[in-house]
């Protein structure tokens, strides 16, 4: 029987974090786990496999590219729903059912975790991240009529709906592009307030450095302009 729900986790150098992330996923909710490795130089791949995940190596760089490759693999496996998350252990993956249940019950088409309204570990999010999410959410609301509270990577969508969105952003603007296109496509969007943790190990590729934050911010702004203003 093909997996009904497939988790897709893009990673680069998440040794120490990817194993606990995969292990915390409730396997009575998630049928299959695909870790998409973008060229790790540490033991990320071995750790993911030891935790029970299938590993897909993606040689083309880009966060969005890794997400798309994982989603394409899920589709090939026959999955109905794809569940995206980060591999650093910060997302409350133990609450995966909170995102997938509304899809299974046909109560929503696109469900995202909202980190800003729930219990957050001290230091898990900076004030600038919360503010940025609010500002971008307001902008998306003005453009599409759907106002988001957050841009959390932890999200669930039907594979068929994702394929219809026509995603093109292969960098850090992937999450925002999905939210804009989902709103424009008339998908029933729901945000679910969930806890948020500090990363388990390693350093963030985005918030961990000024350069990473700047590059991610550039891609997000570019996506907001190119996709949001495209009409």
C-alpha positions in Angstrom: 0.0 0.0 0.0 1.5 3.4 -0.9 2.2 5.9 1.9 -0.7 8.2 2.5 1.4 10.9 4.3 5.0 11.5 3.5 7.3 13.8 5.5 9.9 15.7 3.5 12.9 17.2 5.4 15.5 19.3 3.5 18.9 19.3 5.3 22.5 20.3 5.0 24.9 19.4 7.9 22.3 18.6 10.5 24.2 15.9 12.4 22.9 15.6 15.9 19.5 17.1 15.0 18.2 15.1 12.1 18.1 11.8 14.0 16.0 13.2 16.9 13.7 15.0 14.4 13.0 11.8 12.4 12.6 9.8 15.7 10.0 12.3 17.1 7.7 12.0 14.1 4.7 9.9 15.1 4.7 6.9 12.8 1.0 6.3 13.3 0.6 9.6 11.5 3.5 9.7 9.0 3.9 6.7 6.8 7.2 7.5 5.1 10.0 10.0 5.7 12.3 11.4 3.0 15.3 13.4 4.1 16.6 15.4 1.2 20.4 16.0 1.6 21.9 19.0 -0.1 25.5 18.0 0.3 26.2 17.4 3.9 29.9 17.0 4.9 29.1 15.4 8.3 27.2 12.3 9.4 23.7 13.7 8.6 22.9 11.0 5.9 24.0 8.1 8.1 22.1 9.5 11.1 18.9 10.0 9.1 19.1 6.5 7.8 19.7 5.0 11.2 16.5 6.8 12.4 14.5 5.1 9.7 14.4 7.8 7.0 15.0 7.3 3.3 17.6 9.7 2.0 17.5 11.5 -1.3 20.7 13.3 -2.4 20.0 16.5 -4.2 23.1 17.9 -5.9 21.4 21.1 -7.1 21.6 23.7 -4.4 18.6 25.6 -2.9 16.1 25.1 -0.1 13.2 25.2 -2.5 14.9 22.8 -4.8 15.3 20.2 -2.0 11.6 20.6 -1.0 10.4 20.2 -4.5 12.6 17.1 -5.1 11.3 15.5 -1.9 7.7 16.3 -2.9 8.3 14.8 -6.4 9.7 11.6 -4.7 6.6 11.5 -2.5 4.4 11.7 -5.5 6.3 8.9 -7.2 5.6 6.8 -4.1 1.9 7.5 -4.4 1.6 9.7 -1.3 -1.6 11.8 -0.9 -0.2 14.4 1.5 3.3 15.9 1.9 4.4 17.2 5.3 7.3 19.7 5.2 9.5 20.5 8.2 13.0 21.6 9.0 15.7 19.1 10.1 17.0 21.1 13.1 14.6 19.7 15.6 12.9 23.1 16.3 9.5 22.3 14.7 7.0 20.5 17.0 6.9 17.4 14.7 5.4 15.4 17.5 2.2 17.3 16.7 2.2 16.3 13.1 -1.4 15.1 13.3 -2.5 18.7 14.1 -1.5 19.6 10.5 -2.5 16.5 8.7 -5.9 15.8 10.4 -7.7 18.8 8.8 -6.6 17.6 5.4 -7.7 14.1 6.0 -11.1 15.3 7.2 -11.4 17.6 4.2 -11.7 20.7 6.4 -8.7 22.4 4.9 -6.3 22.2 1.9 -3.2 23.8 3.3 -2.3 23.8 7.0 0.7 25.6 8.6 2.1 25.7 12.0 2.1 29.1 13.7 5.1 29.5 16.0 4.2 33.0 17.1 1.1 32.4 19.1 2.1 29.4 21.1 4.7 28.3 23.7 8.2 28.9 22.5 11.5 27.9 24.0 13.5 30.8 25.2 15.8 31.9 22.4 14.0 29.8 19.7 12.8 32.9 17.7 14.2 36.4 17.6 11.8 39.4 17.8 12.9 40.4 14.3 11.7 37.0 13.0 8.3 37.5 14.6 8.0 41.0 13.3 9.1 40.0 9.8 6.5 37.3 9.7 3.8 39.7 10.7 4.9 42.3 8.1 5.1 39.8 5.3 1.8 38.3 6.4 0.1 41.7 6.2 1.6 42.3 2.8 0.4 38.9 1.5 -3.1 39.7 3.0 -3.2 43.0 1.1 -2.3 41.2 -2.1 -4.3 38.0 -1.8 -7.0 38.5 0.9 -5.4 35.8 3.1 -3.4 37.1 6.0 -0.8 34.7 7.5 0.7 35.0 11.0 3.9 33.1 10.3 6.1 31.6 7.6 6.9 28.4 9.4 8.4 25.6 7.4 6.2 23.0 9.2 3.2 22.6 6.9 1.1 20.1 5.1 -0.6 20.1 1.7 -2.1 17.6 -0.6 0.4 16.5 -3.3 -2.1 17.2 -6.1 -2.7 20.7 -4.8 1.1 21.4 -4.5 1.6 20.2 -8.1 -1.2 22.6 -9.3 0.5 25.6 -7.6 3.3 25.6 -10.2 6.2 26.4 -7.8 9.2 28.1 -9.3 11.2 29.6 -6.4 14.1 27.2 -5.6 15.6 29.2 -2.7 14.5 30.5 0.7 11.5 32.1 -0.9 9.9 28.7 -1.4 7.7 28.9 1.7 6.4 32.3 1.0 5.7 31.5 -2.7 3.7 28.5 -1.5 1.6 30.7 0.8 0.9 33.3 -1.9 0.1 30.7 -4.6 -2.1 28.8 -2.2 -4.1 31.9 -1.3 -4.4 32.9 -5.0 -5.5 29.3 -5.9 -8.4 29.5 -3.4 -7.1 26.7 -1.2 -8.7 26.6 2.3 -5.8 27.8 4.5 -5.5 27.1 8.2 -2.8 28.1 10.6 -2.5 25.9 13.8 -0.7 27.3 16.9 2.0 24.9 18.0 5.0 25.0 20.3 8.4 25.9 18.9 11.7 24.6 20.2 15.3 25.7 20.0 17.3 23.8 17.4 18.7 20.5 18.8 22.3 20.9 17.4 24.4 22.9 15.0 23.9 26.4 13.7 21.1 27.8 11.6 21.9 28.4 7.9 19.8 31.5 8.0 19.6 33.0 11.5 23.1 31.7 12.5 24.9 34.4 10.5 24.5 37.9 9.2 25.2 36.7 5.7 22.7 33.9 5.9 20.0 36.2 7.2 20.7 38.8 4.6 20.6 36.3 1.7 17.4 34.7 3.0 15.8 38.1 3.4 16.7 39.1 -0.1 15.1 36.0 -1.5 11.9 36.5 0.5 11.6 40.1 -0.6 12.3 39.1 -4.2 9.6 36.4 -4.0 7.1 38.8 -2.4 7.6 41.3 -5.3 7.9 38.8 -8.2 5.1 36.4 -7.1 2.9 38.7 -5.0 2.8 41.5 -7.6 2.4 39.1 -10.5 -1.3 39.3 -10.1 
